[in-house]
Amino acid sequence: MINVIISSFVLYYINININTEYIKYCLLRNE
Protein backbone atom coordinates (compact mmCIF):
# COMPACT_ATOMS: atom_id res chain seq x y z
CA MET A 1 0.00 0.00 0.00
CA ILE A 2 2.79 2.44 0.88
CA ASN A 3 4.53 1.61 -2.40
CA VAL A 4 1.44 2.60 -4.36
CA ILE A 5 1.29 5.96 -2.59
CA ILE A 6 4.98 6.64 -3.18
CA SER A 7 4.83 5.66 -6.84
CA SER A 8 1.74 7.79 -7.48
CA PHE A 9 3.42 10.73 -5.74
CA VAL A 10 6.53 10.31 -7.90
CA LEU A 11 4.41 10.19 -11.06
CA TYR A 12 2.58 13.30 -9.93
CA TYR A 13 5.88 15.11 -9.30
CA ILE A 14 7.28 14.07 -12.70
CA ASN A 15 4.09 15.24 -14.38
CA ILE A 16 4.39 18.68 -12.76
CA ASN A 17 8.00 18.99 -13.93
CA ILE A 18 7.08 18.06 -17.51
CA ASN A 19 4.22 20.55 -17.51
CA THR A 20 6.37 23.42 -16.23
CA GLU A 21 9.07 22.67 -18.82
CA TYR A 22 6.44 22.62 -21.55
CA ILE A 23 5.01 25.94 -20.38
CA LYS A 24 8.48 27.53 -20.33
CA TYR A 25 9.12 26.24 -23.85
CA CYS A 26 5.84 27.70 -25.11
CA LEU A 27 6.52 31.05 -23.44
CA LEU A 28 10.01 31.24 -24.95
CA ARG A 29 8.65 30.42 -28.39
CA ASN A 30 6.00 33.12 -28.23
CA GLU A 31 8.49 35.91 -27.53
C-alpha positions in Angstrom: 0.0 0.0 0.0 2.8 2.4 0.9 4.5 1.6 -2.4 1.4 2.6 -4.4 1.3 6.0 -2.6 5.0 6.6 -3.2 4.8 5.7 -6.8 1.7 7.8 -7.5 3.4 10.7 -5.7 6.5 10.3 -7.9 4.4 10.2 -11.1 2.6 13.3 -9.9 5.9 15.1 -9.3 7.3 14.1 -12.7 4.1 15.2 -14.4 4.4 18.7 -12.8 8.0 19.0 -13.9 7.1 18.1 -17.5 4.2 20.6 -17.5 6.4 23.4 -16.2 9.1 22.7 -18.8 6.4 22.6 -21.6 5.0 25.9 -20.4 8.5 27.5 -20.3 9.1 26.2 -23.8 5.8 27.7 -25.1 6.5 31.0 -23.4 10.0 31.2 -25.0 8.7 30.4 -28.4 6.0 33.1 -28.2 8.5 35.9 -27.5 
